[in-house]
Each structure stands twice: as structure tokens, then as C-alpha cells.
Amino acid sequence: ELQKALLAALKLFDQTVVIRIEQHCNLITKEIERLQDTLKNSPRTAVESSVGRLTECVVRLAELITARIEDVKSVEQKAELDCSRITLEHCYGSLLSSLKVQLHHSELSITEMNCLAVMDNMLEIIRVVSAVAKTPYDNSQWQNVNMLAHNFDDLQKLVSHSGDELTEESKKEQCAEDLKHRLEALVLHAKQVAESPRTGDNAGQRLLCCSDETQLALQNLIDAAEGGRNGVPTSPTRIVISGFEDDRPAVSVSVVEAVDQLLDKIRGLRQQFEVAFSHHMSSALAQMHRDRRVVDYLSRAAAIRNNPKMSDYSGQLLRQVDRFEEVVTTVCNFSDSTADIIKARRSLSQLRTVCPQAVAAAHALFQFPASKPTRSNMAAFEHAWHAELDQLMSALKGMGPLDEAKAEVILDRSKVCMYLVCKY
């Protein structure tokens, strides 16, 4: 009875926190909607009064989210709540500075548009908090986000059970087509990763070689199952490894041996993917470190009214987000860390939202470089940009498929194997 009473009390406490989060989300939503409706025509005192109530609600909501993070057990729910709390704090700082600019320089249409855009972003964050805090938590959108890793697992399972199906007349065609389709999807992804300038020529070449060898091993398995000439293909297979062609005749193998060889090639292809991703991520993080000051350069160009430079840095900032999206999409496909995947995708989404807002803040600073509200507003967006970028980089580091020591071991072993294959 005591255990039942404690369990009921815990459930009640859990529900109480969720209800209070929902109440504060509703209060914040109403205040923001009131600000949106009356931003232009309301007196300054009314806006300041609304901001005061809004600040109290946001501070309390952040505290409730922290308490909720400690209560929940789902990794995905914890990650989403943590991202929402951090983003809420940064976005609210940007909202306060945007409101000050609007109150002091209401004659600029871009300040009102930017202020409304930040409010819309706040409403979206509040909507996410309200949805994520509830019990039960729906994590369906984060299932199978690392599709490449799942595809490798599925292919290995399918190959392990393919020996019997390939020898049965009724199942062999369907099984062979399924194997080819799954492997072709991996090979296509391998080509995309290998062709990326961030991967590096050597890692990309090794990845392509492993892809060719895996396809050859699959064909050998299908030929062995067909039983043509005791499992030997009708003509020698030309193997291309690191630019060298090998005309050695194929060796007769049984279906069981062919399955084992194909599984070994798939494991090798997966290792080369990990090495390629390590190169890709290292290059991407280095590029992010170099580019993180672009928003600062944009602010300086706006402050000294250098229009050509400001346009140049605005374009660079927009292109940065596209590069970030490419990196996140590539790395998330192979990561097993769902929490880091959530953080990376949420940070990327927020960076895409903040980018045009930072550019708009720079234009306001360009118009009034001596104004304290416009300078503070630009500084707030710089801080928001850096904070989200830092969170993105932290998530990418957490998703690293290999540590450097293991990557070097695989690279050394690959070099030795390539040398022996080409030599003998």
C-alpha cells in the first residue's frame, strides 16, 4: 500500500509539473500575441508592462523545464527539452533587444518585421516545449534517424539468412533483387561521401574500392547460388583497386563461403565509412571554427557603414547554413547517439531561423550606427548565433563515429591490405 501511494504521489507530481509548464506556455503565447497585435499603436508604457509580465513567465518556464528534464527518463525527451530551454533563453534575449529597437526606431520597417519574426520564433519554441513536456512522449520522429547505420544492420541480417533463400527456386529472384537494391543504396551513399571535398582523396578512394569489392562479393554469392560451373562465374571478373586492374580468374566457392566473404566485405565497407566520416567531420569542424567570426565581421561592417562588405558577409552567413545542413545530414546518417542527433538538428533549425534575423539587425545598425539599441540588438543576435553554433559543434563532436586512435589503426591496416593485394 505504501508503494502504491508513493507511485501515485510521483505520478501526481509529474503531472503537476507538466500542467504548470502548459499554463506558462499559454501565458507566454497570449502575451506575445498581444504584443504582435499592439506593437505599433500601443504606448511605450503598455509595451514595457507586457514585457515585464513576459519576462517573469519565461524565467519561471525555464525553471520548470529544468525540473522536467530531471524527471523524464527518455533520452530523446531530455535532449529536446534541454535544446528548447537553451533556445528559449537566447531567443528571448533577441526579442527584448528587438523590441527596444522598435520602440526607438519605429520609422524603420525592417525593425518591425524583424521583431515580428523573432516573436514567431518564440511562439514556435513555446509550441515545441508544450508538446515535448507532455507524458507520454512521442519519439516517433527520431526513430531510425541514423538511416545509414540501420541500412548496414539490415543488410548484414539479410545476407546472414540469404544462403537458403538463394538456393530455393521460389525465393532466389526476390532475395537477389533485395540484396542488390540494399547494397546499391549504400554504394550510392558511398559515392556521395567520397566525392565530398571534406572527405579527402585517400579516404574517398578507399571507400569507393570497398564499395566495388562488396558489389563483386555479392555477385559471387549470386553466381555461387546459381551453381554455374561449380559456383565459378562464366568469365573472369576485373577488379579495380587504387587504379590497378586485376585479371586473376575467379575462385570456386560454396554458398556458405560466399556468404562469409560478403559479410566480411560489408564489415570492411562499414569501417571505411567510419574513417571517411571521421575525415568529413574533422574538416567540417575546422571549417566551422574558421567561419564562426563571420557574424562578427558583419556587425563591424554595419557599424562603419561599409555596404559592400556587409552584403558580402550577409551572403557568407547564408551560405554557412547550407554547409551546416550538408554536414549535419551526412553525419547524422551514421551516428548512434540519438541525443546528439536531436541537438544537432534543433541547433541547425535555429541557426537557419536566426540567420536572416541577424542580417536584418545588421541593416538596422547600418541605418543608426550610433544608436545604443541597434548596437545592443546586433550584439544579442551575435550571441544567439555563437551559442547555437557552439551547441551544433558540440553535438557533432558527440556523434563522432570513431576516436582518432581507432581511425588510425583502421587506416594503417587498410594501407597494408591494399599493398598486399596490389603486390600479390
N, C-alpha and C positions, 0 to 999 in steps of 0.2 A: 504493500500500500504506500509506503514511503517512497519507493522507487517510482511508482505511478504518479504520485503527487509532484515529485521533483521533475519528472519528464513533462508533466502538464505545465508546471511553472516555467520551465525552459521554453516550451513552445509559446506560451503566452508572452514571455519577454521578447522572444524573437519576433513575434507578430507585432508587438508594441513598437519596436524599432522601425519595422517596415512601415507601419501606419504613420509614424511621425515623419519618416522620410517622405512619404506620399503627401502628407499635409504641407510640409515645407516646399516641396516641388510645386504644389498647386499655388501656394502663396507667391513664390518667385515668378511663376508663369503669369499670374494676374498682374503683378507689379510691372513686369516687363511689357506686357500688352498695354497697360495703362500708359507707360512711358512712350510706347510706339504711337499711340493714338494722340497724345497731347504734347509731343516733344516740341513742335513748332510754335504752338499757340499758348502753352501754359506759362505762367510766370516762373521766374527762376526759383522762388521760394518753394513752389509746388514740386518742381523737379528735384530740388535738394531734399525735400521731405520724403519723396518717394525713394530716392537713393539711400537715405538713411534706413528706411524700413527694409529695403532690398539687401543692404549690407548685413543687417542683423540676421536675416533669413539665410543668406549664403554662408555666413560663418557657422551658423548652427547646423546647416545641412552638411557642411564639410565634416563637422564633428560626428554627426550621425553616420555618415558614410564610413568614417574610420572605425566606429564601433561595429558597423555591419560587416566590415572586412574581417574583423577578428572573430565574428560569429560563424560566418559561412565556411563550408568545407570544400566546395567546388573550386578547383584551381582556375577554371575559366571565369567563374563569378568573381573571385578575388581579383584577378587581373583586370577585368572590365571595371569593377568598382574603383580600383586604385587609379587606373587611367582616367576615369571620369572625374575623380576628385582632383587630380593634378590639373587636368584641363580646365575644370571649373574655376579653380583659383586663378590661373593665367588669363582665362577669358574674361573673368570679372574685372581684373586689373585693367585690361584693354578697354572694357566697357566704360569704366569710370573716367579714364583719360579721354575717351572719345566723346563722352557727354560734356566734359569741360571744354573741349574744343568747339563743340556745337553751341554751347552757351556763349562763348566769347566771339566766335566767328560764324554766326548763323547765316551770313551772306554767302558763304561758300556751299554750293550744292553738294560737293564731294564729301564734306564733313557729315552732312545729314545722311547721305547714302551709306557712308562707312559706319556711322553709328547704328543705323538700322540693320546693317549686315552683321555687326557684332551681336546685336540683340537676337537676331535669328539664330546665330550660332549658339548663344546661351540657351535659347529655347530647345534646340536640338540636344544639347548636353543634358539639360534637365529631363527631357523625354527619355534619354538613354538611362540615366540614373534611376528614374522611376520604374522602368521596365526591368533593369538588371537586379535591383534590390529585392524584388519580389521572390516569394517561395511558392511553388517550385520554380527553379531557374531553368530556362530553355537554352540549352547549349548546342542546339542543332546546327546553328550557322558555323560553329567551329569544329564540326565533325569532318574528318578527312581533309583538313586544310592543307596538310602536307602530302599532296597527291602523289608526288614522285616516289616518296618513301613507301606509300601504300601500294603503288603500282609494282615496285620491286618485290614487296612481300607477296602480293597476289601472283605475280609471275613465277616466283620460286615455288609457291604451293602448287600451282598448276603444273609446272614441269615435274615436280616430285610424283604426281599421280598420272602423268601423261603416258607412261610406258604401256600400261594395259589398254588405255583408250586408243592409242595409235595403232595397236595391233588388232583391234576389233573393227570389222568392216563397217559396221553401222555408225561408229563414233569417230573414226580416224579423220575424216574430212573436216568435221566440225572442230575437233580438237586441234588439228594443224592450223586451221584458219584463226582460231582463237589465240594460239601461241604466236603466230605471225603478227596478228593485229596488236597484241600487247607489246611485243618486242619492238615493232615499228614505232609505236608511240614513244618508247624510251629512247630509241635511236634518233628520232626527230628532235627530242628534247636535248639529247647529247650534242647534236649538230648546232643547235641554238646556243648552248653554253660554250661550246668550243669556238664558235665564231665571234663570241663577245670579246672585245678588246681587253676586258678586265681579267679574262681567264689566263692569258699568256699562251704563247705559241707552243711551248713544250707540253704543258698540261692539256691543252686543247688537242694536240696531235695524238697524245696517248689515249685520250678519251675516244677519239674517232677510231683509232686502231682497235681498242677493246670492243667498240660497237661492231666493227667489221668481223672480228673474231667470234663474237657472240652470235651474230647472224649466221655465220658459217657453221657453228656448232649446232644451231637449231636445224639448219638444212641437213646436216649429217644425221641428226636424230630422225628426221622425217624419212630420209633415204634408208636408214637402218631399219625403220619400222616397215617400210615398203618391201624390204628383203631383196632388192635388186642386186644381183651379183654378190650375194652373201653380205649385203649391207654396204657395198662399196659404190659410190656414185659412178655414173657411166663415163665421166670424163674427169681428169684432174682438176682440182679447184685451185684457182690462182689467189694466193693470199698476199695482201699488200700490207707491210708493216714498216712504218717510218720510211717510206719511199722505196723499199726493196720488195721485189716480187719473188714469190716462192712457187716453183713449179713441181714440188715434190708430189708424188701420187698419193691419193687418199689411202688411209689405212682402214682395213676392215674392222668394224666394231659391232658389238651387240647392242641391243636397245638399252640394256641396263648401263653399259659403259657410256653410251651416247648421252643418256640422261645425266650421269655423273659429270661428264665433260661439260655439258651445257650449264649445269648448276654451278660448276667451278668458274665458267666464263661469266655468268651473271654476277657472281660474287666479286669477280675482278672488275667488272664494269661498274658495280656499285662503289667499290673502293676508288676507282678513278674519278667517279662523280664527286666523291667526298673531297679528293685532292683538288679537283677543278673548282669546287665551291669554296674551298679554303683560299685559293688564289683569288677568286672572284670577290670574296668578302674582304680580304685584306686590301685589295685595290680600291674597293668601294669605300671602305672606312677611311683610307688615306685621302681619297678624293673629298670626302665629307669634311675632314679636318681642314683641307685647303680651302674649301668653299664656304665654311661657316661664317666667315667675315664679310661676305658679300652684302648682307643686310646692313652691316655697319658702314660699309662703303657707300651704300645707297643713302643712308642717313646723312653722311658727311657731304655728299654731292648735293643733296637737297638743301642742307644748311647754308652752303656757299652759293646756292642758285646756279649750279652747273647743270644745265638742262641736258646736254648730250651725254654726260657721264651718268646722270640719273636715269635716262632712258636705257642706257647700256646695262646698268646694274639691275634695273627692273626686269629686263629680258633675261638676264642671267639667273635671277631669282626664280622666275617662272620655269626656266629650263631645268633648274636644280630639282624641282619637284618631280618632273618627268623622269629624271635619272634615279631619284629615290624610289619611285614606283617600280621601275625596272628591277632595281636591286632587291627590294622587298619581295616582289613576286617570285624572283628566281630563288632567293634564299629560303623563303617560307615553304617552297615546294619540297625541300629536303630536310626540314627541321622536325624534330620530335618534341620540341618544347612549345606546347600549346600556349602557355602564359606569355612567352616572348613573342610568339606569332601575333597574339591579340594586341600586345603593347605596340608592336611594330606597325600593324595595320591601323590602329587607332591614332598613333602619332603621325603616320603618313596622311591620314584623312584630315587631321587638324592642321598639318603644315600646308596642305592644299587649300584649306579654308583661310588660314592666316596670311598666306602669300599675297593675294590681291588687297587685303586689308592693310598690310604693311606698305604696299605700293601707294595706296590711297593716302595713308598717313604721311608718306614722303611728299606727295603732291601738296598736302596742306602745309607742311613745313616749308616747302618751296615758296608758297604764296606769302607765308608770315614767318620768316626765319628768326625774327627777334622775339616772337611770342613764346612765353613760357608754357602755355597749354599745348601748343603744337610740338614743342621740343619734348615735353613730358609724354605726350601721346606717342611720338615716334620711339622714345625710349621704352615705353611699355610694350610696343609691338616687337621691338628688338629682343626684349627679354622673353616674350612669349615664343618667338621663333627659336631662340637659342635653347630654351627649356625643352620644347618639343623635339628639336633636333638631337639634343643630348639623350632624351629618352629613346628615340629611334636608334641611335648608335649603341646605346646600352642593350637594347633588345636584340640587335643584330649580333653583338658580341656574344650574347647568351645563346644564340642559335647556331653558333659555330659548330659545324659537323665534326671537326677534328681539332685537337690541340696541335701545336706546331711540331712537337716531338714525334707524335704518331704520323703526322703527314710526311715528315722527312724520312721515316722508316719505310713508308709505302713508296715514296719516290725512289729511294735507293734500291729497294727490291725490284721496282719496275725497270730501272735502268739495267740492272744485272740480267733480268729476264729478257729484255729486248736485245741486249748484246749477245746472249747465248742463242736466241732464236735466229738472229741475223747471221751469226757466225757458223752455226751448225745446221 
